[in-house]
Amino acid sequence: MTGTPARTDDKTLRVLSTSDLAGIDISLTDVVAVVEEAYRTLADGRSANPRKLTVKPEDGHSVSYAMLGRDGVREVVAIKTSYKHGLDKSRDQQHYYTTLTVYDDVTGLPVAMMDCGRIGSLRTPAVSALLARECAPPDSRSALVIGTGTQGRLALPFLLTTLPGLDRLMVHGTHPDGLAAVREQLHHHFPDRELEVVDDVRAAAAEADVVVATAGQHTPAAVESDDLKPGALSILVGHGIAPSTLQRADRVIATSEAQMKVTGTDMADANGDFPAVDAEFPEVVAGRAQGRRSADERIFAYNSGLVVTDIALGHRFAQLAVEQGLGTRVSLWA
C-alpha cells in the first residue's frame, strides 16, 4: 500500500513510541509484500540507498550506524540511527536504541519519528524469508534457526509464510527464555506446527535445507561448510555459521555487497578478503539476476539491512498509526 499518511500542513512531528507500535496489527504477509516492493523499487532505480556510516570505538564496546534513504514509490525520505552499547557484555546488560524519522518529499513536511525496534524485528526475518523463497533448494522441507534473540523469534513464522512446504522446524539456542519465545511466536502464527529444539547444531545443520544464523556474537555455534548438505541455503543475519560457509559457497547472494564488506568483516578470509558476490538480492527479486541455478549448489546469503526496507515498513506503520490516532504530536520546530 502506497500513499502518504494524512497530516496537517504544519511542522508538528508525530512521535511513535515502542508501545504505540506494539499495538498495531500487521500480518506477516503484509510485511513481506512491503519489503519485496521496496527491493523492486530499488532495483528499478526509483529509490536511493547510500552506504551506511559506521562508528565503533577501538575496544569494540559499542557500535553506531546512520542510514539515509529515499523511497521513490512513497516519495518519502528517512534517516535511521542505530546505537548498541555493551557488546562486550551479556545480552541482558546491553543497551540498544534505534529510531527512524520519515519526511514527505512532496510536501516537505515531517511524517513521523518512531522507535525502529519492531520494524527491524519484522523487516529482517521477512528479508530472510524472501531470500529463502528465491534461493532455497527445490521442495525444501527442513529449516534450522540458530539463535533465539530478536531476529530469531520470528524467523520460522516468516519462513513458513514464503515456504509453506517446510515441515521440520528446528531451533538451536542457549537461552531458555529465548527458546520459549521462539515456540510462542511459532504457535501464535502457525498453531498447528511443532518446534524441534536441537542441541547438536552441526548435526542439525547437516539435515537442514535452510539454515538461518541469527545468534549473538558470543554464540559458541559455528556451523562449517562441510556440515551443510548439498544444495543447502545458509543465511547470515548475525552469528552462528563459520566463514567457510561463505568462502566455500558455490554461489554468494548479498542484499548489498558493500554493506557485507562493512558489517561482515568476521566472515572474511585470513587476508581480510571476501569472495565475489554473484548477485545482489534486489536484482534477484526484480528478476534481473538468478538466485539459485541448480539444485545441488550450496548458496550463502548475507542479510544486511537496507534502509529502504525500513523506510517502506516504517511508512506503512505510520499510515496505520494515523488511521488509529496513535502517537504524540510534538512541536519540535516551533
C-alpha positions in Angstrom: 0.0 0.0 0.0 1.5 3.3 -1.1 0.4 6.9 -0.5 1.4 9.3 2.3 -0.4 9.4 5.6 -2.8 12.3 6.0 -1.5 15.2 8.1 -1.9 18.9 8.8 0.0 21.5 6.9 2.2 22.5 9.9 5.6 21.1 11.0 4.3 19.1 14.0 6.1 15.8 14.4 4.2 12.6 15.2 6.3 10.6 17.7 5.5 6.9 17.8 6.8 5.0 20.8 7.6 1.4 21.3 4.1 0.9 22.9 2.4 2.8 20.1 3.9 0.5 17.5 3.3 -2.6 19.6 -0.4 -2.1 19.4 -0.5 -2.0 15.6 -1.7 -5.2 14.0 0.1 -6.1 10.8 0.2 -9.5 9.1 3.4 -11.4 8.1 2.1 -11.4 4.5 1.7 -7.6 4.5 5.3 -7.2 5.9 6.7 -9.5 3.2 4.8 -7.6 0.5 6.1 -4.2 1.7 9.7 -5.4 1.9 9.5 -7.0 -1.5 8.1 -3.9 -3.1 11.0 -1.9 -1.5 13.5 -4.2 -3.2 11.8 -4.0 -6.6 11.7 -0.2 -6.4 15.4 0.0 -5.5 16.3 -2.4 -8.4 14.3 -0.2 -10.8 16.4 2.8 -9.8 13.5 4.7 -8.2 14.8 4.6 -4.7 18.2 5.6 -3.1 20.1 3.5 -0.5 23.5 5.0 0.1 26.1 3.1 2.1 25.7 3.2 5.8 28.0 5.1 8.1 29.6 3.3 11.0 31.3 4.4 14.2 32.9 1.9 16.5 35.4 2.6 19.3 38.8 0.8 19.3 37.8 -1.5 22.2 34.6 -2.5 20.4 32.2 -1.9 23.4 29.7 -0.1 21.2 28.7 0.4 17.6 26.6 3.1 15.9 25.1 3.3 12.4 23.5 6.1 10.4 21.5 5.3 7.3 19.8 7.8 4.9 17.5 6.8 2.0 14.6 7.7 -0.2 11.6 5.6 -1.3 10.6 6.5 -4.8 7.2 4.9 -4.7 6.1 6.5 -1.4 8.1 9.6 -2.1 9.5 9.9 1.3 13.0 10.4 2.7 14.1 8.9 6.0 17.0 8.7 8.4 17.6 5.7 10.6 20.0 5.7 13.5 21.2 2.6 15.4 23.3 2.5 18.6 24.2 -0.6 20.6 26.3 -0.4 23.8 27.8 -3.2 25.8 28.9 -5.6 23.0 31.5 -6.9 25.4 28.8 -7.9 27.9 26.0 -10.4 28.2 22.7 -9.7 26.3 20.8 -8.5 29.4 23.5 -5.9 30.1 23.4 -4.4 26.6 21.6 -1.2 25.6 20.1 -0.8 22.1 18.3 2.2 20.6 17.2 2.7 17.1 15.0 5.4 15.5 13.5 6.2 12.1 12.5 9.7 11.1 10.4 10.0 8.0 9.7 13.1 5.8 7.3 13.6 3.0 9.4 14.5 -0.1 6.3 16.0 -1.9 5.2 18.5 0.8 8.5 18.8 2.6 6.7 18.1 6.0 7.6 15.5 8.6 5.6 12.3 8.7 6.8 10.7 12.0 9.6 9.8 14.2 9.4 6.3 15.6 11.2 3.6 17.6 12.6 1.3 14.9 12.9 -1.8 17.0 9.7 -3.5 15.9 10.3 -2.5 12.3 13.7 -4.2 12.4 12.4 -7.3 14.1 9.9 -7.7 11.3 11.9 -6.5 8.3 14.9 -8.7 8.9 13.2 -12.1 9.1 11.0 -11.0 6.2 14.1 -10.5 4.1 15.4 -13.9 5.1 12.1 -15.4 4.1 12.3 -13.7 0.7 15.9 -15.0 0.3 14.7 -18.5 1.1 11.9 -18.2 -1.4 14.3 -17.3 -4.1 17.4 -19.3 -3.1 16.3 -22.4 -1.1 16.7 -25.8 -2.8 13.6 -27.1 -4.7 11.0 -28.7 -2.4 12.7 -27.7 0.8 11.3 -29.4 3.8 13.5 -28.5 6.8 14.8 -25.3 8.3 17.2 -24.6 11.2 17.3 -21.3 13.0 20.4 -20.6 15.1 19.7 -18.1 17.9 16.7 -17.0 19.9 17.1 -13.3 20.2 15.0 -10.6 18.5 15.8 -11.8 14.9 15.4 -15.4 15.7 12.0 -15.3 17.2 10.0 -14.6 14.1 12.4 -16.3 11.6 10.3 -19.6 11.4 6.9 -17.9 11.0 8.2 -15.8 8.2 9.9 -18.8 6.5 6.6 -20.6 6.6 5.0 -17.6 5.0 7.1 -17.9 1.9 7.9 -21.6 2.1 4.7 -23.3 3.4 6.0 -26.7 2.5 8.5 -26.7 5.4 7.6 -29.5 7.8 10.6 -29.9 10.1 11.3 -26.7 12.0 14.4 -26.7 14.2 15.9 -24.1 16.5 19.2 -24.1 18.4 19.7 -21.7 21.3 21.2 -21.4 24.8 18.7 -19.1 26.5 15.6 -20.8 27.9 13.5 -17.6 27.7 14.5 -17.2 24.1 13.6 -20.8 23.2 10.2 -20.2 24.9 9.7 -17.0 22.9 10.5 -18.8 19.6 8.0 -21.5 20.5 5.4 -18.9 21.4 5.7 -16.9 18.2 5.6 -20.1 16.1 2.4 -21.3 17.8 0.8 -17.8 17.6 1.2 -17.6 13.8 1.1 -21.3 13.0 -0.6 -23.1 15.9 -0.6 -26.5 14.1 3.2 -26.5 13.6 5.7 -28.1 16.1 9.1 -26.9 17.1 12.1 -29.1 17.5 14.8 -27.8 19.8 18.2 -29.2 18.8 21.4 -29.4 21.0 23.9 -30.5 18.3 23.7 -27.6 15.9 26.2 -29.0 13.4 24.3 -32.3 13.2 21.1 -30.4 12.7 22.6 -28.3 10.0 23.5 -31.4 8.1 19.8 -32.2 7.8 18.5 -28.7 7.1 17.6 -27.3 3.6 17.7 -23.8 5.0 19.9 -22.5 7.8 19.3 -19.0 9.3 22.0 -17.8 11.6 20.7 -15.0 13.9 22.7 -15.6 17.1 24.7 -13.0 19.0 28.4 -12.6 18.7 29.2 -14.7 21.8 27.4 -17.8 20.5 29.5 -21.0 20.6 27.7 -22.2 17.4 29.8 -22.3 14.3 28.4 -24.4 11.5 31.1 -25.1 8.9 30.7 -25.5 5.2 31.3 -29.3 5.4 28.4 -29.6 7.8 25.9 -28.4 5.2 24.1 -30.9 2.9 24.4 -30.4 -0.9 22.1 -27.7 -2.1 21.7 -26.1 1.3 21.0 -22.4 1.7 22.7 -20.6 4.6 21.5 -17.2 5.5 23.6 -15.0 7.8 21.8 -12.4 9.9 24.0 -12.3 13.0 26.3 -15.1 14.0 26.2 -18.9 14.2 27.9 -20.0 10.9 31.6 -20.1 10.2 33.4 -18.1 7.5 33.8 -21.3 5.5 30.1 -21.2 4.6 30.8 -18.1 2.7 34.3 -18.8 1.5 33.5 -22.2 0.1 29.9 -21.5 -1.2 29.1 -22.3 -4.8 27.1 -19.1 -5.0 27.0 -15.9 -2.9 24.0 -13.6 -2.7 24.0 -10.4 -0.7 21.4 -7.8 0.0 24.3 -5.4 -0.5 27.9 -6.3 -1.4 29.2 -3.0 0.0 27.4 -3.5 3.3 28.6 -7.1 3.6 32.2 -5.8 3.5 31.5 -3.2 6.2 29.4 -5.3 8.7 30.6 -8.8 7.8 34.3 -8.5 8.4 34.3 -11.6 10.7 33.4 -13.7 7.6 36.5 -12.5 5.6 39.4 -14.9 5.0 42.8 -14.6 6.6 43.8 -11.8 4.3 40.6 -9.9 5.0 39.2 -10.7 1.6 35.7 -11.7 0.5 34.7 -13.9 -2.4 32.9 -12.1 -5.2 29.2 -11.7 -4.8 27.4 -13.4 -7.6 24.2 -11.3 -7.3 22.7 -8.6 -5.2 19.3 -9.5 -3.9 17.3 -6.6 -5.2 18.2 -7.7 -8.7 17.1 -11.2 -7.9 13.7 -10.0 -6.6 13.3 -7.9 -9.7 14.0 -11.0 -11.9 17.2 -9.5 -13.4 19.5 -12.0 -11.7 19.3 -15.6 -10.7 19.0 -16.7 -7.1 19.6 -20.4 -7.5 21.0 -22.0 -10.7 21.0 -25.7 -9.7 19.5 -28.0 -7.1 22.8 -29.1 -5.5 24.8 -25.8 -5.2 25.4 -24.6 -1.7 24.3 -20.9 -1.5 25.4 -18.4 1.1 23.2 -15.3 1.5 24.1 -12.3 3.5 21.1 -10.5 5.0 22.3 -6.9 5.7 19.5 -4.4 6.4 18.9 -1.9 3.6 17.3 1.3 4.9 14.8 1.4 2.0 13.1 -1.6 3.6 13.0 0.2 7.0 11.6 3.3 5.2 8.9 1.3 3.4 7.8 -0.6 6.5 8.1 2.4 8.8 5.9 4.4 6.4 3.3 1.6 6.5 3.3 1.7 10.3 2.9 5.5 10.1 -0.1 5.0 7.9 -1.7 2.6 10.3 -0.8 4.8 13.3 -2.5 7.8 11.7 -5.6 5.7 11.0 -5.7 4.7 14.6 -4.9 8.0 16.1 -1.7 6.8 17.7 1.3 8.8 18.7 2.2 12.1 20.4 2.3 15.3 18.4 5.4 17.4 19.2 6.0 20.9 18.1 9.7 20.3 17.8 10.4 23.1 15.4 8.1 25.7 16.9 
